[in-house]
Amino acid sequence: MQFTVSQETIARPLQLVCSIVERRATLPILSTILLRTHGNQLSMTSTDMELEMIATLPVAVEQEGKTTVSARKFLDICRALPSNATISFKAQDGKAIVRAGKSRFSLATLPSEDFPDSEGANYVDEISLPQSALKSLLDETSFAMASQDVRYYLNGLLLEREENILRTVATDGHRLALGSLTTTNAITEKSSIIIPRKAIMELGRLLNDSADNVTIAFSNQQIKVELPDLHFTSKLIDGQFPNYERVLPLGGDKEVIADRDQLKQALSRAAILSSDKHRSVRINLESGLLKATVINQEQESAEEEISVEYIGAPLEIAFNNAYLLDLLNAIPDDKVKMVFSDENSSALITPADDKLERQYVVMPMRL
């Protein structure tokens, strides 16, 4: 195979494709990317046996064919070349020759037949929506996913379809984030899948804030995401996600409306004196006032006070400060509403406009 391409054209898609390649792959072939030329296009494929990414780009094809090269080495070479460089790639006799100007690199190749074939999936549901909408939905909920939890089904994000609603839910057992949006694609039967954490993190990097459409399709075993010139698939987590509706607190009688930025800044300053093991922040509520207090193991303390909209009985409750800051960073709205029952019950935090597209639940810590 042989093709020519500009450094500017290949650098970005190559970087995306290489992002899922493991640095210490169990099989040598998994540290490579598959290059295939056809017509006037080059496709670059990578996989770690759980995720697969395929990028396509226009190139000048002189000879069709396919081969594999080291993902890291090929990426490092292309990135190191000047942006105006023209890259010539030729593979034959177990070697790949990469030329640009007076630079020449000879890379070892592995048989393309050894590269894992993606399994065909029977996709039963498909939905199209703007990239910006999906990116916001994932960004505003995925932070609550567990990491390396023995309850493997928590190490991912629940994606649920119900009528014309697309919903995402993440929890690590101590907090929960729920987001939803209305779509133009309606379904008759409720369905849900659990997408692994690594796939969600990669999607966060692939999606942008544009109005360009992204298409998602689901099967029982995997999810497929189609972006312009990029095809992404991931296996799903086979497990039963917790009933999140039972976790949402009901009947809280203490309602606080706070300026999100003011609250975030106050908690961030108080967190300066938090120790790594004890990140608790004590929240004291009284009429029109919220006080946040942090006391660390050295008995140093930080106190912050902000004015809030609150009329009710005084309340003292403690939370993991990092959890509060995570959700405040995820909410784009100017004001937030916090609903409490008592010092032993979870708090429900939402944007203050009473729209329930985003809901966050945080369990309290013992005082």
N, C-alpha and C positions, 0 to 999 in steps of 0.2 A: 504494500500500500504506500501511497505517496500523496502528500497534500502540502499546500502553502497557505499561511494565514498570518494576519498581522498580530503583533503582541497585544495591541489594544483589544482586539476582538476575542482572543482566547483567554486572557488573564482572569477576568471576573468569573465566567462560568467554570473555568478549571478550579478556581479557588473554592467555589461552592461545592462542586462535586467531591473535591478532596477533603471537605470538612468532616465527612462521616467515616473516612478511612482510619482504622485503628493504627496507632503508631507501633504497637506490638501485636500484630495480627497472629492468630494461632496458625493460620495457613499462609504460606508465601503469596499465593494468588490473591489473597484478600488485601494485601498491601499495594496492589496494582490497580490501575484503572483500565477499562476496556475501551480502546479507540476503534471506531468503525466509520469508514467513509462510504457514502452512497449518494449518487447524483452529485449535487454541489453542496452536500452537507457532511459535517463531522458530528458524530454522537460520542459522548464521553460518559461512561457508566462506572459507578462505584457501588460497593455494597459491603456491609458487615454481617450479612446473613439475616439481619433484622430489618435494616433500612436499605433502600436502594434509591439512587439518584441518577437521573439521565439528563444531561444538558445537550442541546443541539445548537449548532451555529454554522453560518455559511463559510465555506472555505473553497479554495481552488483545488479541486481533486484531479490529480494526474493519473492516479491508479487506485481503483477501489480495493478494499480489503479490510482486515481487522487484525489487531494485535494488542498486547498488554504492555504497559511500562510502569515502573515504580511511580506511584502517585506523588510522593513527596519530592523525589528528585526532579520529575518533569515539572511540577509546580515551581520548585525553587529556581529551575533554569529559566522558565518563562517569566517569572517575576523579576529576575535579575537583569533581564535584557531591557534595552531602552524601549519606551512606549511606541516609538516610530519604527521599530525593527520589524522586518518581514521574516517569519519563521518558516523554514522548510523542514518537513518531517518525512523520512523515508524508512520503512521497515522491511528488512529481508534477512534471511539466513540467521535468525535468532538475535539480531541486533536492530536497534533503532538509531538512526543518525539524525541529530537535530542541528540545523545550521541557521545562523543569523549573522549577516555581515562576515566578520573574520572569526566568529566564534563557531566552534564545532564540538559537539558532544556525542559520545557513543554510549548508548544505554543497553543493558541486557533486557531481553523480553522473555515472557513465559507464554506457552501455547494458549491461544485465545479460547480453544476448546475446553480448557480447564476452568475458565471463568464461570462462576455460578450463574445458571439460568434463573431468571425470576419466574416463580410459579404463576401460572395463569389463575386469575381469581374471577369468580362469578359475582360481579358487582350488582347489588340489588337496589341501591339507592344512590341518587346523584343530586347534587345541589350546586348552584352557581351564585356567587355573591361577590361584592367588591373586596379587593384585598384589604383595604383599610378597615372594613367592618370586621373581617375575620381576625386581623391582627389585633385590633382593640379588644375583641372578645377573649382572645388567648392571653394577651398581656395583663388584662384586668382580673384574671382568675388563676392562671398557671402558677403563680408564686406560692400558692398554698399546697402544691403537690408535695407528697412525701419524697424522701430521698433514701434509698436503700433500706426501706422498712421491710420487716419480715412479712408484713401483710402486703404481698406483692401488688395487689390490686390498687393500693393507695399510691404506688410509684408511677402514677399516670393521671390522665385527665379523662373524666367521663364526658362523652359527647352524646347528647340526647336529641332525638327528633320527635316532636309531637305536634300534629297538625301543621301549622305554618311557623312553629317556633323552633329555633336552633338554640340549644342550651349547653353550657359547659359548667362542670362542677369539679372542684379539686379540694381535697382535705388531707391533712396529715394526722388527724385524730385530735388535734388541739385547736384547730381553726378550720374554717370552711369558706370557700369563695364560690359564689354562684353568679353566672352571667347568662343573659339570653338576648336574642334579637329576633325580629320578625322577618321572615323570608317570603319570597314570592312562590317558592315551591312548597306545596302542602302535601302531607301524607295522611293516610287513613289510620295506619297502625303505629303506635308508639314504638320506637326502636332506640337502642343505645349501644355504644361501643366504648372501650377503654383504650386510649392511645398512650403508648409508653412515654415516659418522661423525655428520653433522648429525642424521640420524634417531635415532641412539642417544642423542645429547645431549638431544633433545627428549623422547624417551621417559623419560629419567631425570627430567625435570621433571614429566611428566604422571603417572607412577606414584607411588603412596604406599605406606605400610607397612600398609595395611588387608588384611583377609582377603577383601575383595570380589574377585570373579573378573574376569579380563581374558581376552579371547579373541583369539588370534592366528591368522591364516590366511595361507598362502603361495601364490604362483603363481611362474611362471618369471621374471616381470618385476617383481613388487612384493609388498610385505607389507602386510597390513591388521591394525590393532589396534583392537579394540572395547572401550571403557571405558563406564561408565555416562554417558550423555548426551554422549559424545565418540567421534568416529570419526576414525582417523588412518591414512593410507596413505603409503607411500614407495616410490619406485622402488629397485631393487636394483643393486648393482655387478655388472657382467658380467665375470667374471674367474676365474682359478684360484687359490684360496687355497693357500699352501704346505702341504706335508704336515707338520702340527704334531707327529705321533707320532714322526717322525724326530728332532725337536728335543729331545724329553724325554730328559734324561741317564739312563743306566742304569749300574748297577754301582758307584756311588759308595761308597767304604768309610769315609768320615769323616762321622760323624753327630753333629750338634749339636742339643740341645734347649735353647731359650732362652725366657725370659719375654718375650712380644711387646712389652709396654709398656716394660719396662726397656730392651730393645734399641732400640726406636723413640726413646725419650728420649735415649739415649746417642748415637745417630747424628744426631739433631736438634741436639744441642749441638755435636757435632763439625763439623756442616755450617756453623756460624756462621762459621768461618774458611775455608770453601770459596770459591774464586773462581768467577766465572761460567763461564769456559772449562774449568777443571779441577775437576770435582766429585768427583774420585776419593777414595775412602776405603780405607785399607789395613787389612785384617782379619788379625790374628795369632791363631792358635788354639794353645792348649796345654792340658794336662790341667785341666779344670774352669774354664778362663778364656778369655774372648774380649776382645781389645784392639782398639779402633778408633782409627786415627790419620789425621789430616788435616794435610797440609803445603801451604801456599799459595805463590804466586809470590813473596811478600815474605819467604819462609822463616819465617813464623809457623806455629805448630803447635798442634794440639789432640789430647789423648789421653783416651780413655774406656775403662774396664775394667768388665766385668760378669761375674758368675759364671754359668756354663752347665754343662749336663750334657755332658761330652765326655771320652772316654778314647781317645787315639790319638796318632799322630805329630804333631809341630808342623807347622803349615801357615801360609804367608803368601800372601794373595791380595787383589787389589784390584777394587773395583766402582765403578760410578757410584752415588754415595750417594743421589741423587734417585730412582733406580730402586728401591733397597732401601726407601726411605721410602714410596714409592707403594704398594708391595705390602704393607708392614706396616700401612699405613692401611686397606688393602682387606680384610685378614684380621680377622674379628671374634673369633677364638679367643684364649684367654689365653696359650697357648704355641705356638711354631712350631718345626718341624723343618727344619734345613738340612743338605743332603747334598752333600758335596764329593768330587771325585776327586783333583785336583791344581790347581796355580795357573793352569793354562792351560785348564781345562775349566769349562763352565757349571755353576752351582749350581742344585739343585732345592730349592725352598722350599715347604712345605706346612703346614697345621695339624698339631699334634703328635699328634693322635689316630689317625693312620694312615688316616683316611678320605680318599679321593682325589677328593672333590667339587671341591676347589680345588687347583690346582697352578701354581706360578710358576717360570719359568726365567729366570735372569739371566746374561748373558755377562760374563766377567771383563775387566778392563782390564789393559794391560801395566804391569808394575811398573817 
